[in-house]
Amino acid sequence: MEMPIIPFLICFPLLVSVLMFTIRVNKIRNAVAYISAVAIITGTIVLVVQWAIGGCKPIELYVEVEWIDRIILGVELFCMCLLTYLCFKYKKYWISLLSICPTLLIAWLDLFGPEREEIFHIYVDHLAILMCLIIGVIGCLIVIYAVGYMHGYHHLHTEIEDRRYYFFMLLFIFLGAMFGFVLSSGTLWVDAFWEITSICSFLLIGYTKTPEAIVNSFRALWMNLLGGTALAVGVVLQVIDTGNDSLQLLVSGAVLRNAGCVIPVALIAFAALTKTAQMPFSKWLMGAMVAPTPSSALLHSATMVKAGIYILFRLSPAMDGQEIGSMIAFIGGFTFLAASIMAIAQSDGKKVLAFSTISNLGLMVACAGVGRQETIWAGLFLMLFHAVSKSLLFQDIGAVENATHSRDLEDMHGLIHRLPRLGVFMFIGIAGMFLAPFGMLISKWAALKAAVDAHNIMLVIFIAYGSATTMFYWTKWMGKLISATNDPPFKDITKRNEVISLTIHAVLMIALCVLFPILSKIYVEPLMLEMFGVAHAVLPMNVLYMLVVLICFIFIVPLLAYVFSKRIKDVDKIAYMSGINEGDDDSFTDSFGEPKKLVISNWYFKDLFGQRKLMVPCIAITTAVIVVELVIIIGGTLL
């Protein structure tokens, strides 16, 4: 079965990136960006339809494509030269070694290494299709949003050089590389596209060229290149030990306890920890906050961090009951708890979202490490809900910042009254993060049940307390949004294309909640059958439908708040301040006749849970666990 749409999805964004760089007229470039985004979304839908017509069965394509291998190797060598130049330019010499060494190792394997079996280089199944939908739909909506956002961004930040042509070039390269990454079956191709996504994220984080952006971009680079080095070594060992570079054959070999597959699986899983920003590699994702909001949305929701989750889900059947699975589950669970605790101490909205991303990625990683049907079922829904919710929230907070010139949670008091449209979008995004099936009700429960069944006591503790702390910081934020206020409304300057993207995201979020049982039945359970050979319903359908009805009521709250906000004419007497109120709802005279100012603020526990307090010990613990476990796995295999 030929599927020309696959080369289109990989190559078309790369060709568009060239146009983005060469076109310097903003209006023309914006039009090309819109048309290209729609074309990619359409191409993704065509791919899904063709796959469905074929019976929704795994499709393997492209066997004899040696000339493509040479092109991809050439791209890898070019990326190595580019990174080496930038590392020397900014005097980060040692980082260049993390690009030079693995690239030359892959070049040796490709040109002079042992002869490899012929394999299918493209593999399309339920998991690949799910990732393509996230990349194609959510990623392109971010591109549409970015057109309007970047226009306002450079009007507000006139001190930053306007390089939108460069920014949009990177966005489209990123999308093409991600399509190549999730559709590739050969680990040599996976390694190449992995490298391209790492470079794009590095360049996006450093877009503003400020000293902080440069430092943070190089931190992201070396951490991701460290993972890329582990991936390259794992690929080379796989070829030497098994004679092929197929990801599917690697997993099946590991499931059958083939000793030659153990170390490659461990190294590739370690690489995934860097890409998913698990501790001790979490700081690169926090540093990514300096980039413009569309970059944050793209890196944290749609693509970059999902690459590592995708690989871990692929490897999960091979990790069930294995030492590497226990390590991955521990690191993921620990990151879930630690990052959610540190999120409590954050008042900057983007930092809350960043820590929340790290935390929830940790839970997905833990699900993959346990490697059971229940955890993968939960992990897949976690990934899907997270992609839509986080993309919506990052875009919304960017629009709020443009309107209010602040992204501090305390400045969002009564936002649903002062910026109703953006406030409702934000409420829906937060509800999708911890009130919908994504959060406290179903997915975490399934993960918790699987951890109990696996007798993994540490993971049970991590999930239980991590879920509690997650609820703590989200309810603080949600309470701020729906609070009554006398403050004047803000002028909503959100551009039409931003509103289109936000609206589609909000509709998708609600649709996912409503269609949750159907998705489980017709899509996720067949995916389980592909991965594990057997599949069963994690929860009865009648329970899922009952929960959907309850969830629908959650989304009525912001609508009621908006309706009642129109009827409230005077809220001067809402707050009683134990004295003589001055009529402005925030000033009063106390019992000693002293004028006082009322300040309403959340408590952030920065002295207890702040990043400076917890990050270093968390990094030390996770580093020790990874080093010890890898030594045990590699040493035990070699001996």
C-alpha positions as CSV (number, residue, x, y, z in Angstrom):
1,M,0.0,0.0,0.0
2,E,1.5,3.3,-1.1
3,M,0.9,6.4,1.1
4,P,2.4,9.4,-0.6
5,I,0.9,11.6,2.1
6,I,3.6,10.5,4.5
7,P,6.5,12.0,2.5
8,F,4.3,15.1,2.1
9,L,3.9,15.5,5.9
10,I,7.6,15.1,6.5
11,C,8.9,17.2,3.5
12,F,6.3,19.8,3.0
13,P,6.9,21.6,6.3
14,L,10.6,21.6,5.5
15,L,10.0,23.2,2.1
16,V,7.7,25.8,3.8
17,S,10.4,26.6,6.3
18,V,12.6,27.8,3.3
19,L,9.8,30.1,2.2
20,M,9.3,31.4,5.7
21,F,13.0,32.4,5.8
22,T,13.1,34.0,2.4
23,I,9.9,36.0,2.5
24,R,10.5,39.2,4.5
25,V,7.1,40.8,3.9
26,N,5.1,40.0,7.0
27,K,1.7,40.0,5.3
28,I,2.8,37.6,2.6
29,R,4.6,35.3,5.0
30,N,1.6,35.3,7.3
31,A,-0.7,34.2,4.4
32,V,1.8,31.4,3.5
33,A,1.8,30.3,7.1
34,Y,-2.0,30.1,7.3
35,I,-2.3,28.2,4.0
36,S,0.6,25.8,4.9
37,A,-0.9,25.1,8.4
38,V,-4.3,24.3,6.8
39,A,-2.5,22.1,4.3
40,I,-0.7,20.1,7.0
41,I,-3.9,19.7,9.0
42,T,-5.6,18.4,5.8
43,G,-2.7,16.1,5.1
44,T,-2.9,14.7,8.6
45,I,-6.6,14.0,8.2
46,V,-6.0,12.3,4.8
47,L,-3.4,10.1,6.5
48,V,-5.9,9.1,9.2
49,V,-8.6,8.4,6.6
50,Q,-6.2,6.3,4.4
51,W,-5.1,4.3,7.5
52,A,-8.7,3.8,8.5
53,I,-9.7,2.6,5.0
54,G,-6.9,0.1,5.3
55,G,-8.6,-1.4,8.3
56,C,-6.7,0.5,11.0
57,K,-4.0,-2.1,10.9
58,P,-0.2,-1.5,11.2
59,I,1.3,-0.4,7.8
60,E,4.9,-0.9,7.0
61,L,6.5,1.0,4.1
62,Y,9.8,1.7,2.3
63,V,12.4,-1.0,2.4
64,E,15.1,-0.3,-0.1
65,V,15.7,3.5,0.4
66,E,19.5,3.6,0.8
67,W,19.6,7.0,-1.0
68,I,17.4,8.4,1.7
69,D,19.8,7.1,4.3
70,R,22.5,9.1,2.7
71,I,20.4,12.3,2.6
72,I,19.5,11.9,6.3
73,L,23.2,11.2,7.2
74,G,24.1,14.4,5.3
75,V,21.5,16.3,7.3
76,E,23.0,15.0,10.5
77,L,26.5,16.0,9.5
78,F,25.2,19.5,8.6
79,C,23.5,19.8,12.0
80,M,26.8,18.7,13.7
81,C,28.7,21.5,11.8
82,L,26.1,24.1,12.7
83,L,26.1,23.2,16.4
84,T,29.9,23.1,16.5
85,Y,30.0,26.6,15.0
86,L,27.5,28.0,17.5
87,C,29.2,26.3,20.4
88,F,32.5,27.8,19.4
89,K,30.9,31.2,18.7
90,Y,29.5,31.3,22.3
91,K,32.6,29.6,23.8
92,K,30.6,26.5,24.9
93,Y,33.3,24.2,23.4
94,W,32.6,21.1,25.4
95,I,29.0,21.0,24.3
96,S,30.1,20.5,20.7
97,L,31.5,17.1,21.7
98,L,28.0,15.9,22.5
99,S,27.1,16.5,18.9
100,I,30.4,15.5,17.2
101,C,30.9,12.2,18.9
102,P,27.5,10.6,18.4
103,T,27.2,12.0,14.8
104,L,30.5,10.5,13.8
105,L,29.5,7.2,15.5
106,I,26.3,7.1,13.5
107,A,28.3,8.0,10.3
108,W,30.7,5.1,10.9
109,L,27.8,2.7,11.5
110,D,26.0,3.9,8.3
111,L,29.0,3.8,6.0
112,F,31.4,1.2,7.4
113,G,29.5,-0.7,10.1
114,P,28.2,-4.3,10.0
115,E,25.7,-5.1,7.3
116,R,22.2,-4.6,8.4
117,E,19.0,-6.5,7.6
118,E,16.5,-4.8,5.3
119,I,13.7,-3.3,7.3
120,F,10.6,-1.2,6.8
121,H,11.6,2.4,7.5
122,I,8.1,3.7,8.0
123,Y,5.6,2.2,10.5
124,V,2.0,3.5,10.9
125,D,-0.1,2.2,13.7
126,H,-2.5,3.5,16.4
127,L,0.2,5.2,18.4
128,A,1.8,6.8,15.4
129,I,-1.5,8.1,14.2
130,L,-2.3,9.6,17.6
131,M,1.0,11.4,17.6
132,C,0.4,12.6,14.1
133,L,-2.9,14.1,15.1
134,I,-1.3,15.9,18.0
135,I,1.5,17.2,15.9
136,G,-0.6,18.1,12.8
137,V,-3.6,19.6,14.5
138,I,-2.3,21.1,17.8
139,G,1.0,22.1,16.2
140,C,-0.6,23.9,13.3
141,L,-3.1,25.7,15.5
142,I,-0.1,27.0,17.5
143,V,1.4,28.2,14.2
144,I,-1.9,30.0,13.4
145,Y,-1.9,31.5,16.9
146,A,1.8,32.6,16.5
147,V,1.1,34.8,13.5
148,G,-1.0,37.2,15.6
149,Y,0.9,36.7,18.8
150,M,4.3,37.5,17.3
151,H,2.9,40.7,15.7
152,G,1.8,42.0,19.1
153,Y,5.0,40.6,20.8
154,H,7.3,42.7,18.7
155,H,5.2,45.8,19.2
156,L,5.4,45.3,23.0
157,H,9.1,44.3,23.0
158,T,10.7,46.7,20.6
159,E,14.1,46.1,22.1
160,I,14.1,42.6,20.6
161,E,15.1,42.2,17.0
162,D,12.2,41.3,14.8
163,R,13.2,38.0,13.2
164,R,9.8,36.5,12.6
165,Y,11.1,34.9,9.3
166,Y,13.6,33.0,11.4
167,F,11.0,32.1,14.1
168,F,8.5,30.6,11.6
169,M,11.2,28.8,9.7
170,L,12.0,26.9,12.9
171,L,8.4,26.2,13.7
172,F,7.9,24.4,10.3
173,I,11.2,22.6,10.5
174,F,10.1,21.4,13.9
175,L,6.8,20.1,12.6
176,G,8.4,18.2,9.7
177,A,11.0,16.6,12.0
178,M,8.4,15.5,14.5
179,F,6.4,13.8,11.7
180,G,9.5,12.1,10.6
181,F,10.3,11.1,14.2
182,V,7.0,9.4,15.0
183,L,6.6,7.7,11.6
184,S,10.1,6.3,11.4
185,S,10.6,2.6,12.3
186,G,14.4,2.5,11.7
187,T,16.3,3.8,14.8
188,L,18.8,5.5,12.5
189,W,16.1,7.7,11.2
190,V,14.7,8.2,14.7
191,D,18.1,9.3,15.8
192,A,18.4,11.9,13.0
193,F,15.0,13.4,13.5
194,W,15.6,13.4,17.3
195,E,18.7,15.6,16.7
196,I,16.8,18.0,14.5
197,T,14.1,18.6,17.1
198,S,16.8,19.2,19.8
199,I,18.4,21.8,17.5
200,C,15.1,23.5,16.8
201,S,14.2,23.8,20.4
202,F,17.7,25.1,21.2
203,L,17.3,27.9,18.6
204,L,13.7,28.7,19.6
205,I,14.6,29.1,23.2
206,G,17.5,31.5,22.2
207,Y,15.3,33.5,19.9
208,T,15.5,36.8,21.8
209,K,19.3,36.6,22.0
210,T,19.3,38.0,25.6
211,P,22.0,36.7,27.9
212,E,19.4,34.7,29.9
213,A,18.0,33.2,26.6
214,I,21.4,32.2,25.5
215,V,22.3,30.5,28.8
216,N,19.0,28.7,28.9
217,S,19.2,27.6,25.3
218,F,22.6,26.0,25.8
219,R,21.4,24.3,28.9
220,A,18.6,22.8,26.9
221,L,21.0,21.9,24.1
222,W,23.5,20.0,26.2
223,M,20.9,18.1,28.2
224,N,19.1,17.0,25.0
225,L,22.4,16.2,23.2
226,L,23.4,14.0,26.2
227,G,20.2,12.1,25.6
228,G,21.0,12.0,21.9
229,T,24.4,10.6,22.6
230,A,22.8,7.8,24.7
231,L,20.4,7.2,21.8
232,A,23.2,7.0,19.2
233,V,25.2,4.5,21.4
234,G,22.0,2.4,21.9
235,V,21.4,2.3,18.1
236,V,24.9,1.3,17.4
237,L,24.8,-1.5,20.0
238,Q,21.5,-2.6,18.7
239,V,22.8,-3.0,15.1
240,I,26.0,-4.8,16.4
241,D,24.1,-7.2,18.6
242,T,20.9,-7.9,16.5
243,G,21.9,-7.0,12.9
244,N,19.0,-4.6,12.4
245,D,18.0,-1.1,13.4
246,S,14.2,-1.6,13.7
247,L,12.5,-0.2,16.7
248,Q,9.7,-2.8,16.5
249,L,12.2,-5.7,16.4
250,L,14.1,-4.2,19.3
251,V,11.0,-4.1,21.4
252,S,9.9,-7.6,20.5
253,G,13.5,-8.9,21.1
254,A,13.5,-7.3,24.6
255,V,10.1,-8.8,25.4
256,L,11.6,-12.2,24.5
257,R,14.5,-11.4,26.9
258,N,17.1,-11.2,24.1
259,A,20.2,-10.2,26.0
260,G,21.4,-8.1,23.0
261,C,18.4,-5.8,23.4
262,V,18.6,-5.0,27.1
263,I,21.3,-2.3,27.0
264,P,20.0,-0.6,23.8
265,V,16.5,-0.4,25.5
266,A,18.1,1.1,28.7
267,L,20.1,3.7,26.7
268,I,17.1,4.8,24.6
269,A,14.9,5.0,27.7
270,F,17.5,7.2,29.4
271,A,17.5,9.4,26.3
272,A,13.8,9.8,26.6
273,L,14.2,11.0,30.2
274,T,16.2,14.0,28.9
275,K,13.7,14.8,26.2
276,T,10.8,14.7,28.7
277,A,12.6,16.9,31.1
278,Q,12.5,14.4,33.9
279,M,14.7,15.0,36.9
280,P,17.7,15.6,36.9
281,F,17.1,17.2,33.5
282,S,14.1,19.3,34.3
283,K,15.9,22.7,34.4
284,W,16.0,22.9,30.6
285,L,12.2,23.0,30.3
286,M,12.0,25.7,33.0
287,G,14.6,27.8,31.1
288,A,12.5,27.5,27.9
289,M,10.1,30.0,29.5
290,V,12.2,32.9,28.1
291,A,11.1,32.1,24.6
292,P,7.9,33.6,23.1
293,T,4.7,31.9,24.1
294,P,4.2,29.9,20.9
295,S,7.5,28.2,21.4
296,S,6.5,27.3,25.0
297,A,3.2,25.9,23.7
298,L,5.0,23.9,21.0
299,L,7.8,22.6,23.2
300,H,5.6,21.8,26.3
301,S,2.4,20.5,24.7
302,A,2.3,19.4,21.1
303,T,5.7,18.0,20.1
304,M,9.0,18.3,21.9
305,V,8.3,16.7,25.2
306,K,5.9,14.2,23.7
307,A,8.8,12.7,21.6
308,G,10.3,11.2,24.7
309,I,6.8,9.9,25.9
310,Y,6.2,8.4,22.5
311,I,9.5,6.4,22.7
312,L,8.8,5.2,26.2
313,F,5.3,4.0,25.2
314,R,7.0,2.1,22.3
315,L,9.4,0.5,24.8
316,S,6.9,-0.1,27.6
317,P,6.2,-3.8,26.8
318,A,9.9,-4.4,27.0
319,M,10.1,-2.7,30.4
320,D,7.4,-4.6,32.2
321,G,9.0,-6.4,35.2
322,Q,12.5,-5.3,34.2
323,E,15.1,-3.3,36.1
324,I,15.0,-0.5,33.5
325,G,11.2,-0.4,34.0
326,S,11.6,0.0,37.7
327,M,14.1,2.8,37.3
328,I,11.9,4.7,34.7
329,A,8.8,4.3,37.0
330,F,10.7,5.6,40.0
331,I,12.1,8.6,38.1
332,G,8.8,9.5,36.6
333,G,6.9,9.1,39.9
334,F,9.4,11.1,41.9
335,T,9.4,13.9,39.2
336,F,5.6,13.9,39.3
337,L,5.6,14.5,43.1
338,A,8.6,16.9,43.3
339,A,7.6,19.1,40.4
340,S,4.0,19.4,41.6
341,I,5.2,20.5,45.1
342,M,7.5,23.1,43.5
343,A,4.6,24.4,41.4
344,I,2.8,25.4,44.6
345,A,5.5,28.0,45.2
346,Q,5.1,29.7,41.8
347,S,3.1,32.8,41.2
348,D,4.2,33.3,37.5
349,G,1.6,31.6,35.3
350,K,4.1,30.3,32.8
351,K,6.2,28.8,35.5
352,V,3.2,27.1,37.0
353,L,2.5,25.6,33.6
354,A,6.1,24.6,33.2
355,F,6.3,22.8,36.5
356,S,2.9,21.3,35.8
357,T,4.2,20.0,32.5
358,I,7.2,18.4,34.1
359,S,5.0,16.9,36.8
360,N,2.4,15.4,34.4
361,L,5.1,14.2,32.1
362,G,6.5,12.4,35.1
363,L,3.3,10.6,35.6
364,M,3.3,9.5,31.9
365,V,6.9,8.3,32.3
366,A,5.9,6.3,35.4
367,C,3.0,4.7,33.4
368,A,5.4,3.7,30.7
369,G,7.9,2.3,33.2
370,V,5.3,0.1,34.9
371,G,4.5,-1.2,31.4
372,R,1.0,-2.6,32.1
373,Q,-2.2,-2.2,30.1
374,E,-3.8,-0.1,32.8
375,T,-0.9,2.3,33.0
376,I,-0.5,2.7,29.2
377,W,-4.3,3.2,28.9
378,A,-4.0,6.0,31.5
379,G,-0.8,7.4,30.0
380,L,-2.3,7.7,26.6
381,F,-5.2,9.7,27.8
382,L,-2.8,11.8,30.0
383,M,-0.8,12.6,26.8
384,L,-3.9,13.5,24.8
385,F,-5.5,15.7,27.4
386,H,-2.2,17.3,28.3
387,A,-1.5,18.2,24.7
388,V,-4.8,20.1,24.2
389,S,-5.0,21.6,27.7
390,K,-1.4,22.8,27.9
391,S,-1.5,24.3,24.4
392,L,-4.7,26.1,25.3
393,L,-3.3,27.4,28.6
394,F,0.0,28.6,27.1
395,Q,-1.7,30.4,24.3
396,D,-4.3,31.9,26.6
397,I,-1.7,33.1,29.2
398,G,0.2,34.7,26.3
399,A,-2.9,36.6,25.2
400,V,-3.6,37.6,28.8
401,E,-0.1,38.9,29.2
402,N,-0.5,41.0,26.1
403,A,-3.7,42.5,27.5
404,T,-2.7,43.0,31.1
405,H,1.2,43.2,30.8
406,S,1.4,40.6,33.5
407,R,1.3,36.8,33.9
408,D,1.3,36.8,37.7
409,L,-1.6,34.8,39.2
410,E,-2.3,37.6,41.7
411,D,-3.0,39.9,38.8
412,M,-5.6,37.5,37.4
413,H,-8.0,38.1,40.3
414,G,-11.5,38.2,38.8
415,L,-10.1,37.6,35.3
416,I,-13.4,35.9,34.2
417,H,-15.1,39.3,34.9
418,R,-12.3,41.6,33.6
419,L,-11.4,39.6,30.5
420,P,-14.4,37.2,30.1
421,R,-13.5,35.5,26.9
422,L,-9.9,34.7,27.9
423,G,-11.0,33.9,31.5
424,V,-13.5,31.2,30.2
425,F,-10.8,29.7,27.9
426,M,-8.4,29.6,30.9
427,F,-11.0,28.0,33.1
428,I,-11.7,25.3,30.5
429,G,-7.9,24.6,30.2
430,I,-7.5,24.3,33.9
431,A,-10.6,22.1,34.2
432,G,-9.1,19.9,31.5
433,M,-5.9,19.6,33.5
434,F,-7.3,18.3,36.8
435,L,-11.1,18.1,36.9
436,A,-11.7,16.3,33.6
437,P,-10.9,12.6,33.2
438,F,-7.3,13.6,32.5
439,G,-6.9,14.5,36.2
440,M,-8.1,13.3,39.5
441,L,-11.0,11.1,38.4
442,I,-9.9,8.4,36.0
443,S,-6.4,8.4,34.5
444,K,-4.5,8.8,37.8
445,W,-6.8,6.3,39.4
446,A,-6.0,3.8,36.7
447,A,-2.2,4.4,37.2
448,L,-2.6,4.1,40.9
449,K,-4.5,0.8,40.6
450,A,-1.8,-0.6,38.3
451,A,0.9,0.5,40.7
452,V,-0.9,-1.3,43.6
453,D,-1.3,-4.4,41.5
454,A,2.5,-4.3,40.7
455,H,3.2,-3.9,44.4
456,N,5.2,-0.8,43.7
457,I,4.7,1.0,47.0
458,M,6.9,4.0,46.2
459,L,4.9,4.7,43.0
460,V,1.7,4.5,45.0
461,I,3.0,7.1,47.4
462,F,4.2,9.4,44.6
463,I,0.9,9.2,42.7
464,A,-1.3,9.7,45.8
465,Y,0.6,12.7,47.2
466,G,1.4,14.1,43.7
467,S,-2.3,14.2,42.9
468,A,-3.0,16.0,46.1
469,T,-0.4,18.7,45.5
470,T,-1.6,19.0,41.9
471,M,-5.1,19.8,43.1
472,F,-3.6,22.4,45.5
473,Y,-2.0,24.7,42.9
474,W,-4.7,24.3,40.3
475,T,-7.5,25.3,42.7
476,K,-5.5,28.4,43.8
477,W,-5.4,29.5,40.2
478,M,-9.0,28.7,39.5
479,G,-10.2,30.5,42.6
480,K,-8.4,33.6,41.4
481,L,-10.1,33.5,38.0
482,I,-13.7,33.3,39.3
483,S,-13.4,35.7,42.3
484,A,-15.6,38.7,42.3
485,T,-13.9,42.1,41.9
486,N,-14.6,45.8,41.5
487,D,-11.5,46.3,39.3
488,P,-12.2,47.8,35.9
489,P,-12.2,45.4,32.9
490,F,-9.1,45.1,30.6
491,K,-9.3,45.9,26.9
492,D,-9.2,42.6,25.1
493,I,-6.7,43.0,22.3
494,T,-6.6,39.4,21.3
495,K,-6.3,39.1,17.5
496,R,-8.8,37.1,15.5
497,N,-6.4,34.3,14.5
498,E,-5.5,33.9,18.2
499,V,-9.2,33.6,19.1
500,I,-9.7,31.0,16.4
501,S,-6.9,28.8,17.8
502,L,-8.1,29.3,21.4
503,T,-11.7,28.5,20.4
504,I,-10.8,25.3,18.6
505,H,-8.7,24.2,21.5
506,A,-11.5,24.8,23.9
507,V,-14.0,22.9,21.8
508,L,-11.5,20.1,21.4
509,M,-11.0,20.0,25.2
510,I,-14.8,19.7,25.9
511,A,-15.2,17.2,23.0
512,L,-12.4,15.0,24.5
513,C,-14.3,15.0,27.8
514,V,-17.6,14.1,26.3
515,L,-16.2,11.5,23.9
516,F,-13.9,9.9,26.4
517,P,-15.7,6.5,26.7
518,I,-16.0,6.3,22.9
519,L,-12.3,7.0,22.4
520,S,-11.4,4.4,24.9
521,K,-13.6,1.8,23.2
522,I,-12.8,2.4,19.5
523,Y,-9.2,3.6,19.7
524,V,-7.3,3.1,22.9
525,E,-8.3,-0.5,23.4
526,P,-7.3,-1.5,19.9
527,L,-4.0,0.3,20.5
528,M,-3.5,-1.9,23.6
529,L,-4.2,-5.0,21.5
530,E,-1.4,-3.9,19.1
531,M,1.1,-3.3,21.9
532,F,0.4,-6.2,24.2
533,G,-1.5,-8.8,22.1
534,V,-4.5,-8.7,24.4
535,A,-6.8,-5.9,25.5
536,H,-9.5,-5.4,28.1
537,A,-11.6,-2.5,29.4
538,V,-9.9,-0.7,32.2
539,L,-13.2,0.7,33.5
540,P,-16.8,-0.4,32.6
541,M,-18.5,1.8,30.0
542,N,-21.4,2.7,32.3
543,V,-19.0,4.1,34.8
544,L,-17.3,6.2,32.1
545,Y,-20.6,7.5,30.8
546,M,-21.7,8.5,34.3
547,L,-18.4,10.4,34.9
548,V,-18.9,12.2,31.6
549,V,-22.3,13.5,32.7
550,L,-20.7,14.8,35.9
551,I,-17.8,16.4,34.0
552,C,-20.1,18.3,31.7
553,F,-21.4,20.2,34.7
554,I,-17.9,21.4,35.4
555,F,-17.9,23.5,32.3
556,I,-21.2,25.2,33.2
557,V,-19.4,27.0,36.1
558,P,-17.5,29.6,34.0
559,L,-20.6,30.2,31.9
560,L,-22.7,30.9,35.0
561,A,-19.9,33.1,36.4
562,Y,-19.9,35.1,33.2
563,V,-23.7,35.4,33.1
564,F,-24.0,36.5,36.8
565,S,-21.1,38.9,36.4
566,K,-23.3,40.9,34.0
567,R,-26.0,41.2,36.7
568,I,-23.7,42.2,39.6
569,K,-23.8,46.0,39.7
570,D,-22.1,46.6,43.1
571,V,-19.8,44.3,45.0
572,D,-18.6,46.9,47.5
573,K,-19.9,45.0,50.4
574,I,-18.7,41.5,49.4
575,A,-15.6,41.8,51.6
576,Y,-16.1,42.7,55.3
577,M,-12.8,44.0,56.6
578,S,-13.4,44.2,60.4
579,G,-13.6,48.0,60.4
580,I,-15.1,51.0,58.6
581,N,-15.1,50.1,54.9
582,E,-14.1,53.0,52.6
583,G,-16.3,52.0,49.7
584,D,-13.6,50.8,47.3
585,D,-13.6,47.2,48.6
586,D,-9.9,47.3,49.4
587,S,-9.5,50.1,52.0
588,F,-10.8,50.3,55.6
589,T,-10.2,51.9,59.0
590,D,-9.4,49.5,61.7
591,S,-10.6,49.6,65.4
592,F,-7.6,51.8,66.4
593,G,-8.6,54.4,63.7
594,E,-5.6,53.5,61.5
595,P,-6.1,53.3,57.7
596,K,-5.5,49.9,56.3
597,K,-5.3,48.4,52.8
598,L,-6.8,45.0,52.1
599,V,-4.5,42.6,50.2
600,I,-6.0,39.4,48.9
601,S,-3.3,36.9,48.0
602,N,-2.6,33.2,47.8
603,W,0.0,31.6,50.0
604,Y,2.8,30.2,48.0
605,F,5.0,28.6,50.7
606,K,8.2,29.8,48.9
607,D,10.4,29.2,51.9
608,L,9.2,25.6,52.1
609,F,8.6,24.5,48.5
610,G,10.5,26.9,46.4
611,Q,12.7,25.8,43.5
612,R,15.9,26.9,45.3
613,K,15.0,24.8,48.3
614,L,14.1,21.6,46.5
615,M,15.7,21.4,43.1
616,V,19.2,20.6,44.2
617,P,18.3,17.7,46.5
618,C,15.9,16.3,43.9
619,I,18.6,16.4,41.2
620,A,21.0,14.7,43.5
621,I,18.5,11.9,44.4
622,T,17.5,11.2,40.8
623,T,21.1,11.4,39.4
624,A,22.2,8.8,42.0
625,V,19.3,6.5,41.1
626,I,19.9,6.7,37.4
627,V,23.7,6.1,37.7
628,V,23.3,3.2,40.1
629,E,20.5,1.5,38.0
630,L,22.4,1.9,34.7
631,V,25.5,0.4,36.2
632,I,23.5,-2.5,37.5
633,I,21.7,-3.0,34.2
634,I,24.8,-2.7,32.0
635,G,27.1,-4.6,34.4
636,G,24.6,-7.4,34.9
637,T,24.1,-7.8,31.1
638,L,27.8,-7.8,30.3
639,L,28.5,-10.3,33.1
